[in-house]
């Protein structure tokens, strides 16, 4: 009788069945863990996400609103600082306060172990300081200055034999030194190719910049510099030195896009020129560059870099350089990078024989990259 009554109640919608297996509870509690839970005292940094999940690993840097975190199981993660509910570091950090340069006064650079709550940041150094999280501009690992450095290097090699012997070398390196309020970058890109033991391609490009942050999105480049050599473009070398300003147009967790611009001085030494022509050129230039980075998935990202050096039409040395890269993470430290490189000189200088080089150079690069 009771069995039929239960079936009747279910059919009429008065009640619904509840199933329990083993010792499982009949309901769950989705509340976040209490804020007073403290991770164990160990050598790891700990962060808690807004979902309540705790992760242990190493905090690398918080800059531009993103926190870089290394996890042994999840590799390197880039997390939105606003998505971090709590944080506790096991080592000392340098902390920069102030949302813009006018707020940065003496004492606004703190050092010590850090603990973050949803609203505050505690810095435990010589003196314990508590500040609102809204005033935290950035922080980087303190102690050894080697902690400020990071980088990536890649190398590609193609060898062909048979009727034609061809060898192609491609190498690139990227180094960064980041402090709470500055960023120094040094980049190299080079290609060497030969057919039947005779060179047909050789170029080297070195870029460097020192950035000073004015706010989370705005920074000064004081200065930036470029060295470029390509004898097959009749350039023994070209030096560019200037100053500029950069701005992040998009600054999200998985998409970044910035643009920089500024005046520069350009000096060029040609490899060879016609009789009676000068083999050097001095000119002013406007340098414009942009960097776009899009994380398609946790292991795949798309990068695009462009720089243009615009000179007076009479000088004819306006040039363009771009690199488009698809980077696939293979392991924690190794990536596979597939890049398309484009270089263009609007009016190449003829050599001593009167031959004018082609305006455009293209190349595809497949390389194994190493992060450190």
ZAMARGU-4260 file (C-alpha; in steps of 0.2 Angstrom, whole numbers, plus 5000, padded with zeros to 4 digits):
<rodrens>
0) 5000/5000/5000 | 5014/5012/5005 | 5023/5008/4989 | 5008/5012/4978 | 5006/5028/4987
5) 5024/5034/4984 | 5021/5030/4965 | 5005/5041/4965 | 5014/5055/4974 | 5028/5055/4961
10) 5016/5054/4946 | 5006/5069/4952 | 5022/5080/4955 | 5019/5082/4974 | 5036/5074/4977
15) 5052/5069/4968 | 5063/5054/4971 | 5079/5055/4980 | 5093/5042/4977 | 5107/5039/4989
20) 5122/5028/4986 | 5133/5022/4999 | 5137/5036/5012 | 5135/5050/4999 | 5125/5065/5006
25) 5108/5070/4999 | 5114/5087/4995 | 5130/5097/4992 | 5136/5114/4999 | 5144/5125/4985
30) 5150/5138/4998 | 5168/5144/4996 | 5181/5138/5009 | 5183/5149/5024 | 5196/5163/5022
35) 5204/5157/5038 | 5211/5141/5030 | 5230/5143/5029 | 5241/5132/5017 | 5254/5122/5025
40) 5271/5131/5029 | 5282/5124/5015 | 5293/5130/5001 | 5279/5133/4989 | 5269/5148/4984
45) 5250/5146/4986 | 5236/5154/4976 | 5217/5152/4978 | 5206/5155/4963 | 5189/5163/4964
50) 5181/5145/4962 | 5189/5141/4979 | 5203/5129/4972 | 5220/5131/4979 | 5236/5129/4968
55) 5254/5127/4974 | 5270/5131/4964 | 5280/5146/4961 | 5274/5164/4957 | 5285/5172/4944
60) 5278/5190/4942 | 5262/5200/4942 | 5263/5214/4929 | 5251/5221/4917 | 5236/5214/4927
65) 5242/5196/4924 | 5250/5184/4937 | 5262/5171/4930 | 5262/5155/4940 | 5272/5139/4938
70) 5264/5123/4943 | 5272/5106/4942 | 5257/5098/4935 | 5249/5112/4926 | 5265/5120/4919
75) 5265/5139/4917 | 5249/5148/4920 | 5244/5166/4916 | 5230/5171/4927 | 5220/5187/4929
80) 5225/5196/4945 | 5207/5199/4948 | 5203/5181/4948 | 5215/5177/4962 | 5205/5176/4979
85) 5220/5173/4990 | 5239/5171/4989 | 5253/5167/5000 | 5271/5167/4995 | 5286/5157/5003
90) 5299/5169/4997 | 5302/5188/4996 | 5294/5199/4982 | 5297/5217/4977 | 5280/5226/4977
95) 5276/5242/4967 | 5261/5252/4973 | 5252/5266/4964 | 5240/5265/4949 | 5250/5279/4940
100) 5267/5287/4941 | 5260/5302/4951 | 5256/5291/4965 | 5273/5283/4966 | 5282/5291/4980
105) 5296/5286/4992 | 5291/5271/5001 | 5279/5265/4987 | 5292/5251/4983 | 5290/5237/4996
110) 5299/5221/4999 | 5295/5205/5009 | 5284/5190/5009 | 5267/5193/5003 | 5249/5187/5008
115) 5234/5193/4998 | 5216/5192/5004 | 5201/5197/4993 | 5203/5215/4997 | 5221/5218/5005
120) 5239/5214/5002 | 5250/5210/5017 | 5269/5213/5014 | 5279/5205/5028 | 5297/5213/5027
125) 5307/5224/5039 | 5290/5231/5044 | 5273/5223/5041 | 5263/5234/5029 | 5245/5231/5024
130) 5238/5240/5008 | 5222/5239/4998 | 5224/5227/4983 | 5218/5241/4971 | 5234/5250/4975
135) 5245/5236/4969 | 5253/5240/4952 | 5265/5224/4951 | 5277/5213/4960 | 5291/5202/4955
140) 5302/5189/4964 | 5315/5198/4975 | 5331/5191/4982 | 5343/5186/4968 | 5343/5198/4953
145) 5343/5182/4942 | 5324/5180/4947 | 5321/5196/4936 | 5326/5187/4920 | 5317/5175/4909
150) 5319/5170/4891 | 5316/5159/4876 | 5328/5152/4863 | 5324/5142/4847 | 5335/5134/4833
155) 5330/5127/4817 | 5340/5117/4804 | 5336/5110/4787 | 5349/5100/4777 | 5345/5094/4759
160) 5356/5082/4749 | 5357/5074/4731 | 5357/5085/4716 | 5357/5100/4726 | 5365/5102/4743
165) 5356/5115/4753 | 5358/5120/4772 | 5347/5132/4781 | 5350/5138/4799 | 5337/5148/4809
170) 5340/5155/4826 | 5331/5167/4838 | 5332/5172/4856 | 5321/5183/4867 | 5327/5189/4885
175) 5317/5200/4897 | 5322/5207/4914 | 5306/5213/4923 | 5306/5223/4939 | 5290/5230/4947
180) 5291/5246/4937 | 5303/5243/4922 | 5305/5230/4908 | 5321/5227/4898 | 5320/5216/4882
185) 5333/5210/4870 | 5328/5200/4855 | 5338/5191/4841 | 5333/5184/4824 | 5345/5177/4812
190) 5345/5166/4796 | 5359/5158/4786 | 5357/5148/4770 | 5368/5140/4757 | 5366/5131/4741
195) 5380/5120/4735 | 5391/5128/4749 | 5388/5145/4742 | 5379/5158/4753 | 5362/5164/4747
200) 5355/5171/4763 | 5362/5179/4778 | 5354/5192/4789 | 5354/5196/4808 | 5342/5207/4818
205) 5344/5213/4836 | 5331/5223/4845 | 5332/5230/4862 | 5321/5242/4873 | 5320/5248/4890
210) 5302/5252/4896 | 5297/5262/4911 | 5279/5259/4917 | 5268/5275/4919 | 5252/5265/4923
215) 5246/5247/4920 | 5243/5251/4901 | 5255/5265/4897 | 5274/5265/4897 | 5289/5275/4890
220) 5303/5267/4879 | 5319/5276/4885 | 5327/5271/4873 | 5324/5257/4860 | 5337/5252/4847
225) 5339/5240/4832 | 5354/5233/4823 | 5350/5225/4806 | 5362/5217/4793 | 5358/5209/4777
230) 5372/5210/4763 | 5360/5202/4751 | 5349/5217/4753 | 5365/5228/4751 | 5365/5232/4770
235) 5381/5230/4778 | 5372/5236/4794 | 5358/5248/4799 | 5358/5256/4816 | 5342/5264/4823
240) 5341/5273/4840 | 5326/5282/4847 | 5313/5285/4861 | 5294/5282/4861 | 5278/5278/4870
245) 5269/5262/4871 | 5251/5258/4876 | 5241/5241/4878 | 5225/5243/4867 | 5219/5225/4873
250) 5225/5218/4890 | 5215/5202/4894 | 5219/5185/4901 | 5221/5177/4884 | 5223/5192/4872
255) 5236/5206/4872 | 5238/5219/4859 | 5250/5234/4861 | 5257/5248/4850 | 5272/5259/4851
260) 5278/5274/4842 | 5292/5287/4843 | 5305/5297/4833 | 5322/5289/4830 | 5339/5292/4821
265) 5345/5280/4808 | 5362/5277/4802 | 5365/5265/4787 | 5381/5258/4780 | 5379/5250/4762
270) 5389/5234/4757 | 5393/5242/4740 | 5388/5257/4730 | 5390/5264/4713 | 5406/5274/4709
275) 5404/5291/4716 | 5390/5287/4728 | 5391/5288/4747 | 5391/5272/4756 | 5383/5279/4771
280) 5366/5287/4775 | 5360/5297/4790 | 5341/5301/4792 | 5327/5304/4804 | 5314/5290/4806
285) 5297/5287/4814 | 5297/5270/4821 | 5280/5261/4824 | 5278/5243/4830 | 5264/5232/4837
290) 5264/5215/4846 | 5248/5204/4847 | 5247/5188/4857 | 5232/5176/4857 | 5231/5161/4868
295) 5220/5149/4857 | 5221/5135/4870 | 5231/5131/4885 | 5245/5124/4874 | 5243/5134/4858
300) 5246/5153/4855 | 5247/5164/4840 | 5259/5179/4840 | 5261/5193/4828 | 5275/5206/4828
305) 5277/5221/4816 | 5289/5236/4815 | 5290/5249/4802 | 5304/5263/4801 | 5297/5277/4790
310) 5309/5289/4783 | 5308/5304/4771 | 5304/5299/4753 | 5320/5306/4747 | 5330/5294/4758
315) 5321/5279/4752 | 5325/5268/4766 | 5308/5265/4773 | 5307/5247/4779 | 5295/5234/4786
320) 5298/5219/4796 | 5285/5206/4803 | 5285/5189/4811 | 5269/5178/4813 | 5271/5163/4824
325) 5260/5148/4829 | 5268/5141/4845 | 5263/5124/4851 | 5268/5119/4869 | 5276/5102/4869
330) 5282/5101/4887 | 5284/5113/4901 | 5300/5120/4894 | 5299/5115/4875 | 5288/5123/4861
335) 5287/5120/4843 | 5287/5137/4834 | 5281/5139/4816 | 5285/5156/4809 | 5282/5167/4794
340) 5294/5181/4792 | 5292/5196/4780 | 5305/5210/4777 | 5303/5224/4765 | 5314/5239/4759
345) 5304/5251/4749 | 5319/5258/4739 | 5334/5246/4740 | 5351/5254/4736 | 5359/5247/4720
350) 5376/5239/4723 | 5392/5243/4714 | 5387/5234/4698 | 5371/5243/4697 | 5360/5228/4703
355) 5345/5233/4714 | 5340/5220/4727 | 5322/5214/4727 | 5311/5224/4739 | 5303/5209/4748
360) 5311/5194/4757 | 5300/5180/4764 | 5304/5164/4774 | 5296/5150/4784 | 5304/5144/4800
365) 5301/5128/4809 | 5311/5128/4826 | 5311/5119/4843 | 5311/5133/4856 | 5316/5132/4875
370) 5309/5142/4889 | 5318/5147/4904
</rodrens>
